[in-house]
């Protein structure tokens, strides 16, 4: 099982849930490199990204900022996100 899951989507046409899953990675740096690759290849459909540490309970949310690429907007734990949305 991969530790990091990468989800990417567009603001206009997100696929939703598991359909936005791009892949799984063993290292955080691999997930970030893949995120940047997808953004450079198709920024229209990659205006946001989430990297989830499936084992360590963390989420990093990235958002497009004025064509400067995807930049970190927030970091939280899965537990915090779940409790906020209740």
C-alpha positions as CSV (number, residue, x, y, z in Angstrom):
1,X,0.0,0.0,0.0
2,X,1.3,3.5,-0.9
3,X,1.5,6.0,1.9
4,X,0.6,9.2,0.0
5,X,-2.5,9.5,-2.2
6,X,-2.7,12.4,-4.8
7,X,-6.1,13.8,-5.9
8,X,-6.2,16.5,-8.6
9,X,-9.2,18.3,-10.1
10,X,-10.5,21.3,-11.9
11,X,-12.7,24.0,-10.2
12,X,-15.1,23.8,-13.1
13,X,-15.3,20.1,-13.7
14,X,-14.2,18.0,-10.7
15,X,-14.9,14.4,-11.2
16,X,-15.6,13.8,-7.5
17,X,-14.2,11.4,-4.9
18,X,-12.1,8.5,-6.1
19,X,-12.4,9.7,-9.7
20,X,-10.0,12.6,-8.9
21,X,-7.4,10.1,-7.6
22,X,-4.2,10.4,-9.7
23,X,-2.0,7.8,-7.9
24,X,-0.3,6.6,-4.9
25,X,3.3,7.3,-3.9
26,X,5.8,6.0,-1.3
27,X,7.3,9.5,-0.6
28,X,5.8,12.9,-0.1
29,X,8.3,14.4,-2.6
30,X,7.1,11.9,-5.3
31,X,3.5,13.0,-4.8
32,X,4.5,16.7,-5.0
33,X,6.6,16.0,-8.2
34,X,3.6,14.2,-9.7
35,X,1.3,17.1,-8.8
36,X,3.6,19.6,-10.5
37,X,3.9,17.4,-13.5
38,X,0.1,17.2,-13.9
39,X,-0.3,20.9,-13.4
40,X,2.3,21.7,-16.1
41,X,0.7,19.3,-18.5
42,X,-3.0,20.5,-18.0
43,X,-3.5,23.4,-15.7
44,X,-7.1,23.8,-16.7
45,X,-8.0,20.4,-15.2
46,X,-5.5,20.8,-12.3
47,X,-6.6,23.9,-10.4
48,X,-6.4,22.2,-7.0
49,X,-4.8,19.1,-5.5
50,X,-4.8,17.2,-2.2
51,X,-2.1,15.0,-0.9
52,X,-3.3,12.6,1.8
53,X,-0.9,10.8,4.1
54,X,-3.0,7.6,4.3
55,X,-1.0,6.3,7.2
56,X,0.1,9.4,9.1
57,X,-3.4,11.1,9.1
58,X,-2.4,14.4,7.3
59,X,-3.9,16.3,4.4
60,X,-2.1,19.0,2.3
61,X,-4.4,21.1,0.1
62,X,-2.9,23.0,-2.8
63,X,-4.7,25.6,-4.9
64,X,-3.7,27.5,-8.1
65,X,-2.5,31.0,-7.6
66,X,-2.4,33.3,-10.6
67,X,-0.7,30.9,-13.0
68,X,2.2,30.5,-10.5
69,X,1.4,26.8,-10.1
70,X,-0.2,25.0,-7.3
71,X,0.8,26.5,-3.9
72,X,0.1,25.1,-0.4
73,X,-3.1,26.6,1.0
74,X,-3.6,24.5,4.1
75,X,-2.5,21.5,6.1
76,X,-4.6,19.6,8.6
77,X,-5.2,16.1,9.9
78,X,-7.9,13.9,8.5
79,X,-9.5,13.9,12.0
80,X,-9.6,17.7,12.0
81,X,-11.2,17.8,8.6
82,X,-13.8,15.2,9.6
83,X,-14.7,17.0,12.8
84,X,-15.0,20.4,11.0
85,X,-17.4,19.0,8.5
86,X,-19.8,17.5,11.0
